[in-house]
Amino acid sequence: MAVPVVLSLRYGLDPMSDFKSLSPAKLRLACRDGLFDGPTSGHAPGYVQANMVILPSDYAAEFLQFCENNPQPCPVLEVLAPGCFEPKKIAPQANVRTDLPRYRVFREGKHTGDLTDIDELWSDDLVTFLLGCSFVAEDALMKAGLLLPHIAETGFVPMFRTTVPCIPAGRFNGRMVVSMRPFTSDEAARAAEITKHYPMAHGAPVHVGDPAILGIKNIEKPEFGYPVTMAADHLPVFWPCGVTPQEAIVNAKPPIAITHSPGHMFVADITSESTRI
């Protein structure tokens, strides 16, 4: 069946439409069917998006402790039982093996490639962690009238490794990764006030202004994502980022680990507002 026909019949989209307006369930189905493998920023507005980490059960308790030690970059939404691939709490009937647009695979701490499904890698020993993502807060920022240039430009928020250490847990340790969004000084204050109410989306910024304070040498060269246009009156505003666990995985060196590919999130059925405090 041709892709335009699939879009029309199965997803209720005009063939000229993109996937941003799809419900979470239909967006996951598009991933499962191999029709969508792009970044999810700006998609399914109003719904929670999640970072994902899948580890052998022998590493699960230590990783959960790492998340509890570092709740701002690693807020826990749901932990699945070993071998379970359906998130009962945030997306019943979803399948973490197929319903993300793109996955990142690590072996012994080394990134070995990205895939669009992980069926062939699955085993009953694997434990899935779904962690909060800043895209929830982005929706709140946009509703408040704050512009996010990366959504219009590339779909990828720029992300940077910092020199800020995380609190270790067993074999898991590393430094925080942050995402950056540019705002004027007044906008940055508004953004901080808005995002502090979304702890499952990393909460308030960790820094505004000089990137060097975080050990970032070049704001034009993010380690993940792409650079974003900054006006002369813009300040860089940095939030903890869900790529942080991937850095800890590199150091822990489990025999296998699977995560979301940066920017390619699991889209859940719970609303963003349900996580607001």
Buried (B, 14 or more C-beta within 10 A) or exposed (E): EEEEEBBBEBBEBEEEEEBBBBBBBBBBBBBBEEBBBBBBBBBBEEBBBBBBBBBBBEBBEBBBBBBEBBBBBBBBBBBBEEEBBBBEEBBEEBBBBBBBBBBBBBEEBEBEEBBBBBEEBBEEEBBBBBBBBBBBBBBBBBEEEBEBBBBEEBBBBBBBBBEBEBEBBEBBBBBBBBBBBBBBEEBBEBBBEBBEBBBBBBBBBBBBEEBEBBEBEEBEEBEBBBBBEBEEEBBBBBBBBBBBBBBBBBBBBBEBBBBBBBBBBBBBBBBBBEBBE
